[in-house]
Amino acid sequence: MAVTEAAWTPRRSGVLAWALWTLGLLGLAAVAWLDRLVRQAGRPDLALWTADAGGETLAMVSAATVGAVLAGRRPRHPVGWLLLAFGLSLIAAGVARGYAGYGLLARPGSLPAADLVAAYDQHAGIPTAACLGFVLLLTPTGSPPSPRWRWWAWTAAAAGVVAMAAWLPQPFIEPFGSVANPLTVPAADRLLVVAWAALAVSTLAIPVGAWSLVARFRRAGGVERQQLRWLALAATLLAAAALGILVLLVAGIEAPLGWIYGACLALLPVATGAAILRYRLYDLDQIITRTLAYGLLTVLLGLGYGGLVLVGGQVFGGVAGEPPSWAVAAATLAVAAGFQPARRRVQDLVDRRFNRRRYDAARTIEAFSARLRQQVDLDTLTADLLAVVDRTVQPARSTLWLRPPDPSAPTVAAASRQRS
């Protein structure tokens, strides 16, 4: 009986995870429907589906989807369920805001229990922050970096519960400041100190969780270090996006900022899932260098094409005239002809700067191949081969076994090499 239940556990977990994921998509549909009702009621200030909401929606769907995949494949790993809960909590906050906004402000009295839903909406960020903090704390192994971190896990969990319980009876703030909170108790103001203290501890879950990843990375090695490098890449892209958005805001440049930040934020759950499932784990260096190489190549080819077309237009079409069609075709052919040489040079440049080990290994193998075509001495080739293996693969010990011409003769070790 126990074996049967164990065999059914992954399937049941997958069904539950994807059922919750479907519930989340229905929640997004409910947000869109409530947003439409609020707009029709003449309250666009309460609308949820703004121009920048698409990026947040992308992050929600990413977290919920990766969480469902992880929970279905690794049901005993808590990060999958936490990611799913994180995505669902964000969606639930949107549903609560739309429901309470329509039932209390746009069409007062049209929806039942709208004031109770507003009580949750006022503090929906507390469970969301708690889920994100635990995702950071438990990634990628499913447990804290060391037993000493367990006290913080229990403290953060307790602080989240206390903060939610202490804030629920507090008076509403905008946009529901004019509505009475049905959960208010006479001594609610006395709980403010407890509420603020618990909220501060609960909010610290995110930076402390991020620091736990740094501490884990400093001590990690082997597979765990490769897993954490995926998260480091996603976090770097997210920080770069935040910095770029700040620059655009200061410069006053109009751009889909919500979409940009939401797309980068959606990479964090994807990187978490790839790290835990170990999907293409050791391809990270290749992905980074290929991305840099093709990004730089695109810029160079684009500048070259634009320069050739501009020169053709100036020379043959006049200062204000458009370049002739044959000049555009010639620029296209020139860029196409220079693609492969430029790609090789850019890839070598990127490898030399950002993936020096791979670049040195490729150069070592090329040099050995050139010597192999000219060298006939077996002892020299043996020493060269062991040296190449030592530089490229860097094993702790390498031994070369030679098969004799006579099949009945025993195989002997021609040479051996050990790293100091």
Disulfide bonds with the S-S distance in Angstrom:
none
